[in-house]
Amino acid sequence: IFFRDFMSLSIVVPTYNEGPNLRPLVERLTKACKAKGLTFEILIVDDDSGQGTIDSERIVQELQKEDYPVRIHVRRKSEGRGLSSAVLLGFLMAKYPVMLCMDADLQHLPEEAPKVAAPVLEGSAEFAIGSRNVEGGTVAAWTLSRKIISAGATLMALPLTTCTDPMSGFFCINNETLKRGQPDLNPMGFKIALELMVKCRPSKIQDVGITFGDRLAGESKLDMKTNILYIRQLLHLYWYKYSVLILLLLVLACVVLWYGMTWLLA
């Protein structure tokens, strides 16, 4: 991958109780981005977790003293909660017009951030997303149940996007594309990339093969509430994209039912 000179990237990392991962994340991201000659910043958007947030702020301050290009914004409860809205806030606060989102748990390998951002930085795509389901994509040793859940969730989203891995939270978008869908964005749940792909209508979505690793510290946020929010988000997005078709089908069904009842009663 070859980058044009003076390419700039804002890396937005939503966090909640991820303090132990911040130093290795920032150190590895910095090394990877410098190796590609990128101008970059790392913006941590942290949902206040009490002591976890205090630890995260301390770690970021230490990294800043060591000249790492990192800053942190702590969202108090009055500003909102949840991963998707944290990502959108980070994009609004971003210094550069090309923005990459990734998780803090190191399951998204920091070394692959420049690769995921490359299609947007180079102008060959308006949206790029790290995918486990294309050539070069791999996943850690998941349990069978997690593989089934992931495959089912991906299958349910297929009519909404051409992306092969709409569950991914490792993606890149430019500011102009974001603005296109910003008034309609409804940041519920965890799958903000899917929301952006549907509502921002990028002219080209580029899947980039990534390795999805194992969490090194902290706990997974996946639970039943997350699954329910995902179903709600899917219903919302299907209505957003196909409302006219859905209404036409309902009208057609009513007409068929009416004529059928009329025929039976004749």
Stockholm file with secondary structure:
# STOCKHOLM 1.0

chainA/1-266         IFFRDFMSLSIVVPTYNEGPNLRPLVERLTKACKAKGLTFEILIVDDDSGQGTIDSERIVQELQKEDYPVRIHVRRKSEGRGLSSAVLLGFLMAKYPVMLCMDADLQHLPEEAPKVAAPVLEGSAEFAIGSRNVEGGTVAAWTLSRKIISAGATLMALPLTTCTDPMSGFFCINNETLKRGQPDLNPMGFKIALELMVKCRPSKIQDVGITFGDRLAGESKLDMKTNILYIRQLLHLYWYKYSVLILLLLVLACVVLWYGMTWLLA
#=GR chainA/1-266 SS CCCCTTCEEEEEEEESSCHHHHHHHHHHHHHHHHHTTCEEEEEEEEECCTHHHHHHHHHHHHHHHTTCCEEEEEECGGGCCSHHHHHHHHHHHCSSSEEEECCSSSSBCGGGHHHHHHHHHHTSCSEEEEESSSTTCEECCCCHHHHHHHHHHHHHHGGGCSCSCTTCCCEEEEHHHHHHHGGGCCCCSSCHHHHHHHHSCCSCEEEEECEECCCCSSCCCCCHHHHHHHHHHHHHHHHHHHHHHHHHHHHHHHHHHHHHHHHHHC
#=GC SS_cons         CCCCTTCEEEEEEEESSCHHHHHHHHHHHHHHHHHTTCEEEEEEEEECCTHHHHHHHHHHHHHHHTTCCEEEEEECGGGCCSHHHHHHHHHHHCSSSEEEECCSSSSBCGGGHHHHHHHHHHTSCSEEEEESSSTTCEECCCCHHHHHHHHHHHHHHGGGCSCSCTTCCCEEEEHHHHHHHGGGCCCCSSCHHHHHHHHSCCSCEEEEECEECCCCSSCCCCCHHHHHHHHHHHHHHHHHHHHHHHHHHHHHHHHHHHHHHHHHHC
//
